[in-house]
């Protein structure tokens, strides 16, 4: 099973990425002042990561068993994934990269 440290290490590979805890215990990953990945833990014990996706990827993710529309940010194009197996982790890595690019392109000079 993928650990929170695995997720955070992957996220920090991106240029300018840094960790923050704006709401207490849960860690988010930012580029500049904007979040590109939220981390958490599902009731099953699996690590979750929530990322911003383009419409085509959101549509694809929406039919998968291990993905979900998160509260609050889901309506703005964000999707979450439970990292219960290697296939989910590979998909999450792609999603993290996409989210980083979307947030960085939109929010940084």
C-alpha positions in Angstrom: 0.0 0.0 0.0 1.2 3.5 -0.8 2.1 5.6 2.2 1.6 9.3 2.7 5.3 9.8 2.5 5.3 8.2 -0.9 2.7 10.7 -2.1 4.5 13.7 -0.6 7.9 12.7 -2.0 6.3 12.3 -5.5 4.6 15.8 -5.2 7.9 17.5 -4.1 9.6 16.4 -7.3 7.9 19.2 -9.1 9.6 22.6 -9.4 8.6 25.0 -6.7 6.4 22.5 -4.8 6.3 22.8 -1.0 4.2 21.4 1.9 1.7 23.3 4.0 -0.8 22.5 6.7 -3.3 25.3 6.5 -6.0 23.5 8.4 -4.1 21.6 11.0 -3.2 18.0 10.5 -3.9 17.4 6.8 -1.0 18.2 4.5 -1.4 20.0 1.1 1.1 20.5 -1.6 1.4 23.9 -3.2 3.2 25.6 -6.0 3.5 29.3 -5.4 0.6 30.1 -3.1 -1.9 27.6 -4.7 -2.7 24.1 -3.8 -2.2 21.4 -6.4 -2.7 18.3 -4.2 -4.7 17.6 -1.0 -3.7 14.5 1.0 -5.8 12.6 3.5 -6.8 9.1 4.7 -9.9 7.1 3.8 -11.8 5.2 6.5 -10.3 2.0 5.0 -6.8 3.2 6.0 -5.8 4.0 2.4 -4.1 7.3 1.7 -6.1 9.6 -0.5 -5.0 12.4 -2.8 -7.2 15.0 -4.3 -6.1 16.8 -7.5 -7.4 19.2 -10.1 -8.1 17.5 -13.5 -9.1 18.6 -16.9 -12.6 17.7 -18.1 -11.6 14.6 -20.0 -9.7 13.1 -17.1 -12.5 14.0 -14.7 -14.9 12.1 -16.8 -12.6 9.0 -17.0 -11.9 9.1 -13.2 -15.6 9.5 -12.4 -16.4 5.9 -13.4 -13.6 4.3 -11.4 -14.4 2.5 -8.1 -11.5 4.0 -6.2 -12.1 7.6 -7.1 -14.5 10.2 -5.6 -15.8 13.7 -6.0 -14.5 15.5 -2.9 -16.6 17.8 -0.8 -16.2 21.6 -1.3 -13.7 21.5 -4.2 -15.3 18.8 -6.4 -17.5 21.3 -8.2 -14.4 23.2 -9.3 -12.8 20.2 -11.2 -11.1 18.4 -8.4 -11.2 14.6 -8.0 -9.9 12.3 -5.2 -8.5 8.8 -5.4 -8.0 6.1 -2.7 -4.5 4.6 -3.1 -5.3 1.1 -2.3 -3.3 -0.6 -5.0 -0.5 0.0 -7.5 -2.9 0.8 -10.3 -4.4 3.6 -8.3 -1.0 4.9 -7.4 0.0 5.1 -11.1 -3.2 6.9 -11.9 -2.6 9.3 -9.0 0.9 10.0 -10.2 -0.5 11.1 -13.5 -3.2 13.1 -11.8 -0.7 14.9 -9.6 1.3 15.9 -12.6 -1.7 17.2 -14.4 -2.9 19.1 -11.4 0.5 20.7 -10.9 0.6 21.8 -14.6 -3.0 23.2 -14.4 -2.5 25.1 -11.2 1.0 26.3 -12.1 0.0 27.5 -15.5 -3.1 29.3 -14.2 -1.7 30.9 -11.0 2.0 31.7 -11.6 3.5 34.4 -13.6 
